[in-house]
Amino acid sequence: MARKRHFLKPVWAALLSAALLAAPVAAAEPSGETEAQGPVLAIYTTGDMAGRVYRQDPLTGERVAAGYQNVASAMEQEREQVDAALLLDSGDAVDNSLLQDGGEAEALALRAIGYDVLVPGLNEFRLGPDARDGFFDALTAEEEETAPVRVLSGNYLDGDSQEPAAEGYAVLTAEVGGRAVRVGVLGLGAIDGAERLPASYCEGVDFAHGDNTENSYVWEWTEYWQEKLEEENCDLVVVVCHADRDVAADFAAQTTGIDLVVGGHGSAYADTVQNAAGENVSLVSGGGTDLTRTTVTLSAAGTPEVGESTLLSLEDYAPDDTLAGQVADELEKVEKQAGERVATLTGDWIGETEPQYGPTPTATLAAASMLWATGADGALLCPRSLGETDAAALFQEGANTAVLSLDGCAALLSDQTPLAAVELTGAQLKAWLDICAESYTAEEDGSISGGEAADTLYGLDYTLYLGAPAGERVDGLTLDGEPVEDDQVLVLAVSARRLDDPDFPKGKVVWRSDLDERFAAQGGTPAAVLAACASELNRLVPMQLGSWAVYAGSVGGPLNRLEFITMLYELAGSPQPGASAAFIDVGDSSAAVWAAETGVVSGDGKGRLLPTQAVTREQAAVMLYNYARSLELSAPEDGPAAAELSDAADVAAWARPAVEFCLRTGTLTADGSGRFLPGDTITREEAAEALEAFALYVEANQAR
């Protein structure tokens, strides 16, 4: 069955051809009645639908609340209420996601619903030249069952002749009250394509006329297309201009001879603005959520008059069963594609902490893919860019390997923002990490909260000290073991969202994933980069890309018990403890549970760790000694004795074996006066040096 277009007649170069369609649709409650009296022509538009052809997203499984199936139901009802209907799509109809079929499903849906015109946006051009042309051909081909969809783009030009590579405009006629109403439709979209598409996609084509040096939609209309449309003697002129509301409104305000401007990008709207002659112009955009309706009625003299523009929420319409059946084969294809193996995971992918507090296997994998794509020195990764699933969740119970598929990549990295690579100096990087430290909060008990919005740095080593003064919170920033100098230029991979952050340092952008033809068709998303990287590597194991940590205190400040235990826990490799809690005064801390289970600490005898209490040198010695004993390591038989210390009398009896252990292993040493200073608080810097010496002792003795 064909969906009726109510005798709408496309005219190409002054030739008219009838276009009829039919197909029953599932009923839904109408969202509003047309209020105009007498014969009515209604112009409907959608935009930014981003490939939502199915009832569920085949990649994520999420319900699609406003898709083309909803459009089909809405248009079935609307066509019954008007004398003639014109249906336009302002572009970004296809989806630049991990699942690509070259727009086949979208073309099928647009034809089946009965669209008259598509004005391509950036999404269509990001498909790549071959897939783009195939999509346009699928829309415009003559078929028996469905009428073609006109692809209009007055600024998509042959680079040599400057003539439109597709049709620039069409004149459509609609029979309204016995009168043939001529509607001129001009397409202007993706005018910034040369800047936002891979260079290879733009070879041989332009997205604005050569004299349009500012890439202005206004220039395209006033200097080129307005005269041509005036020669067509149209009753109404519609310009579909795939631009955000501000640009579309400015376009309408600076021009004349246009009755309706259809925009794109951003939220849905239906407004009125005054043009350069002070006349009202309707301004609409579906925003990916709504169907816009602009009514046209005939005056007493038979002159078409543009009436009110309204928004019809697509969520108010049930998905269309007929269209669902028509795209069922395409759905089966992409669902199969979503589950296909990209790579195999092996090893232990369980993260021991949240990604804002320390490196995790999943975050490290994401950062590794960023470095693989960019060749950058480091990767700035925000925990919010990660999905709710981690790599460990992909393993079946008891399995040693797991399949990473395309839908798995999407689950691991849910952020849709493209990636970028930017040049920053060492001073700029330190300043940004110092700003990121402000996202954290050092709690009274010594624990740390927040940090979800901070960037964490992979590929380099550094430490954040939240208790240090602003500007001094980043310590030990090194690359390949060498300190990063302030004037040293580094290339950092980062979410392109940061480029719009006023606090992010200004640097030269040297790469973007959405401008890289390897990832453009998938929108340059982090998941697309991960999928390509994983596919090349084939087999993935947990890896380390530098080391970083966040501490509540300052570099030279005292450590509390929980902080020292956490440092020791990280030295041990952050093993997963058996229990979930060990002390009544410590909440979610794997380090505290591990310390209790290994005998590093035993608490105060009342179930308390006393986490915020400062650690003395002799207490630190005891913790190190206890950990060595858990590893079945003993102190060397020869070396300094605790009894030989000039302040030996100040060393508690319960700490003497531990102090002697530290003296003989060089973990904690006496000062130049032979004093151990057992009651002095150990600083973070001293603790770091002690742990480094302890690690060397463990490595040497475990190897024997």
URGIKA-V733147 format. One record per helix or strand of 3 or more residues. SS is the DSSP state (helix for helix, strand for strand). FROM is the first residue (numbers start at 1). TO is the last residue. If there is no record, write none. Layout:
BEGIN
ss = [SS & SS]
from = [FROM & FROM]
to = [TO & TO]
END
This chain:
BEGIN
ss = [strand & strand & strand & helix & strand & helix & helix & helix & strand & strand & strand & helix & helix & helix & strand & helix & strand & strand & strand & strand & strand & helix & helix & helix & strand & helix & strand & helix & helix & strand & helix & strand & helix & strand & strand & strand & strand & strand & strand & helix & strand & helix & helix & helix & strand & strand & helix & helix & helix & helix & helix & helix & helix]
from = [8 & 15 & 40 & 68 & 84 & 104 & 122 & 129 & 150 & 169 & 179 & 193 & 199 & 217 & 236 & 245 & 260 & 269 & 280 & 290 & 304 & 314 & 321 & 328 & 341 & 361 & 378 & 383 & 391 & 401 & 406 & 418 & 426 & 440 & 448 & 455 & 461 & 474 & 489 & 496 & 509 & 513 & 520 & 526 & 539 & 548 & 561 & 590 & 617 & 642 & 648 & 653 & 684]
to = [12 & 18 & 46 & 81 & 89 & 113 & 126 & 140 & 152 & 176 & 189 & 196 & 202 & 231 & 242 & 253 & 262 & 274 & 285 & 298 & 313 & 316 & 326 & 339 & 346 & 374 & 382 & 385 & 394 & 405 & 412 & 425 & 437 & 442 & 450 & 458 & 465 & 479 & 495 & 500 & 512 & 515 & 522 & 537 & 541 & 551 & 571 & 598 & 630 & 644 & 650 & 665 & 702]
END
